[in-house]
Amino acid sequence: MPSLSSLRTLQRQVCATRAAVPGCRRYASHGGGPHYNEPTGYLFGEKPLPPAQKRKKEAWENVWYVGMYGSMLLAAVLLYYKPDTSINSWALKEAKARMEARGEKP
């Protein structure tokens, strides 16, 4: 069985000689354009509005605010009411119950 490096060398040679073979083409560049959004110099790519004009919210923004802050609020409530499962609190309850069963004062 040929090694992996020899197979890659063979593939490079074949692709160099046959650029028209579909298996040898590399589509990672997605064309000749820029590979990222060119910086515009504006915050979030939005041009500043003229004075006395308000920014119009997009449709997804309210959904994002409700979902983001609603999930934070839900997480805070769930963490506040999380049951106490520590070994120390269990041991304290167990020790008090055993002492009461023996008739000792806790």
TORKOL-4160 file (C-alpha; in steps of 0.2 Angstrom, whole numbers, padded with zeros to 4 digits, m for minus):
106
<pt num="1" X="0000" Y="0000" Z="0000"/>
<pt num="2" X="0008" Y="0017" Z="m0005"/>
<pt num="3" X="0011" Y="0030" Z="0008"/>
<pt num="4" X="0000" Y="0045" Z="0010"/>
<pt num="5" X="0014" Y="0057" Z="0005"/>
<pt num="6" X="0017" Y="0048" Z="m0011"/>
<pt num="7" X="m0002" Y="0048" Z="m0015"/>
<pt num="8" X="m0002" Y="0067" Z="m0012"/>
<pt num="9" X="0013" Y="0069" Z="m0023"/>
<pt num="10" X="0005" Y="0059" Z="m0037"/>
<pt num="11" X="m0012" Y="0069" Z="m0035"/>
<pt num="12" X="m0002" Y="0086" Z="m0036"/>
<pt num="13" X="0007" Y="0080" Z="m0052"/>
<pt num="14" X="m0010" Y="0074" Z="m0060"/>
<pt num="15" X="m0018" Y="0090" Z="m0056"/>
<pt num="16" X="m0004" Y="0100" Z="m0062"/>
<pt num="17" X="m0005" Y="0092" Z="m0079"/>
<pt num="18" X="m0024" Y="0091" Z="m0080"/>
<pt num="19" X="m0031" Y="0107" Z="m0074"/>
<pt num="20" X="m0048" Y="0103" Z="m0083"/>
<pt num="21" X="m0051" Y="0087" Z="m0073"/>
<pt num="22" X="m0066" Y="0091" Z="m0061"/>
<pt num="23" X="m0058" Y="0081" Z="m0046"/>
<pt num="24" X="m0043" Y="0092" Z="m0046"/>
<pt num="25" X="m0051" Y="0109" Z="m0045"/>
<pt num="26" X="m0051" Y="0118" Z="m0029"/>
<pt num="27" X="m0066" Y="0128" Z="m0025"/>
<pt num="28" X="m0061" Y="0136" Z="m0008"/>
<pt num="29" X="m0058" Y="0153" Z="m0015"/>
<pt num="30" X="m0076" Y="0156" Z="m0021"/>
<pt num="31" X="m0071" Y="0167" Z="m0035"/>
<pt num="32" X="m0059" Y="0181" Z="m0037"/>
<pt num="33" X="m0068" Y="0194" Z="m0025"/>
<pt num="34" X="m0063" Y="0199" Z="m0008"/>
<pt num="35" X="m0064" Y="0185" Z="0005"/>
<pt num="36" X="m0071" Y="0196" Z="0019"/>
<pt num="37" X="m0082" Y="0211" Z="0021"/>
<pt num="38" X="m0071" Y="0226" Z="0017"/>
<pt num="39" X="m0071" Y="0239" Z="0031"/>
<pt num="40" X="m0081" Y="0254" Z="0028"/>
<pt num="41" X="m0076" Y="0264" Z="0043"/>
<pt num="42" X="m0094" Y="0265" Z="0050"/>
<pt num="43" X="m0099" Y="0256" Z="0066"/>
<pt num="44" X="m0108" Y="0239" Z="0061"/>
<pt num="45" X="m0107" Y="0245" Z="0043"/>
<pt num="46" X="m0121" Y="0258" Z="0046"/>
<pt num="47" X="m0119" Y="0275" Z="0039"/>
<pt num="48" X="m0123" Y="0289" Z="0052"/>
<pt num="49" X="m0141" Y="0296" Z="0051"/>
<pt num="50" X="m0144" Y="0315" Z="0048"/>
<pt num="51" X="m0148" Y="0325" Z="0063"/>
<pt num="52" X="m0166" Y="0324" Z="0070"/>
<pt num="53" X="m0168" Y="0307" Z="0062"/>
<pt num="54" X="m0171" Y="0291" Z="0072"/>
<pt num="55" X="m0164" Y="0274" Z="0067"/>
<pt num="56" X="m0177" Y="0261" Z="0062"/>
<pt num="57" X="m0176" Y="0244" Z="0070"/>
<pt num="58" X="m0175" Y="0229" Z="0060"/>
<pt num="59" X="m0188" Y="0215" Z="0062"/>
<pt num="60" X="m0176" Y="0203" Z="0071"/>
<pt num="61" X="m0170" Y="0215" Z="0084"/>
<pt num="62" X="m0184" Y="0214" Z="0096"/>
<pt num="63" X="m0185" Y="0195" Z="0094"/>
<pt num="64" X="m0166" Y="0194" Z="0099"/>
<pt num="65" X="m0168" Y="0206" Z="0114"/>
<pt num="66" X="m0183" Y="0196" Z="0121"/>
<pt num="67" X="m0174" Y="0179" Z="0118"/>
<pt num="68" X="m0157" Y="0185" Z="0125"/>
<pt num="69" X="m0163" Y="0194" Z="0140"/>
<pt num="70" X="m0178" Y="0182" Z="0143"/>
<pt num="71" X="m0166" Y="0167" Z="0143"/>
<pt num="72" X="m0154" Y="0176" Z="0156"/>
<pt num="73" X="m0169" Y="0180" Z="0167"/>
<pt num="74" X="m0175" Y="0162" Z="0166"/>
<pt num="75" X="m0157" Y="0155" Z="0170"/>
<pt num="76" X="m0156" Y="0167" Z="0185"/>
<pt num="77" X="m0173" Y="0161" Z="0192"/>
<pt num="78" X="m0168" Y="0143" Z="0189"/>
<pt num="79" X="m0152" Y="0145" Z="0198"/>
<pt num="80" X="m0160" Y="0154" Z="0213"/>
<pt num="81" X="m0172" Y="0140" Z="0215"/>
<pt num="82" X="m0160" Y="0126" Z="0212"/>
<pt num="83" X="m0161" Y="0112" Z="0225"/>
<pt num="84" X="m0147" Y="0111" Z="0237"/>
<pt num="85" X="m0138" Y="0095" Z="0233"/>
<pt num="86" X="m0121" Y="0098" Z="0243"/>
<pt num="87" X="m0115" Y="0084" Z="0254"/>
<pt num="88" X="m0113" Y="0096" Z="0268"/>
<pt num="89" X="m0131" Y="0100" Z="0269"/>
<pt num="90" X="m0136" Y="0082" Z="0268"/>
<pt num="91" X="m0124" Y="0077" Z="0281"/>
<pt num="92" X="m0130" Y="0090" Z="0293"/>
<pt num="93" X="m0148" Y="0085" Z="0291"/>
<pt num="94" X="m0144" Y="0067" Z="0293"/>
<pt num="95" X="m0134" Y="0070" Z="0309"/>
<pt num="96" X="m0148" Y="0080" Z="0316"/>
<pt num="97" X="m0160" Y="0067" Z="0312"/>
<pt num="98" X="m0149" Y="0053" Z="0320"/>
<pt num="99" X="m0146" Y="0064" Z="0336"/>
<pt num="100" X="m0165" Y="0067" Z="0338"/>
<pt num="101" X="m0168" Y="0048" Z="0336"/>
<pt num="102" X="m0156" Y="0044" Z="0350"/>
<pt num="103" X="m0164" Y="0058" Z="0361"/>
<pt num="104" X="m0149" Y="0070" Z="0361"/>
<pt num="105" X="m0151" Y="0089" Z="0359"/>
<pt num="106" X="m0144" Y="0095" Z="0342"/>
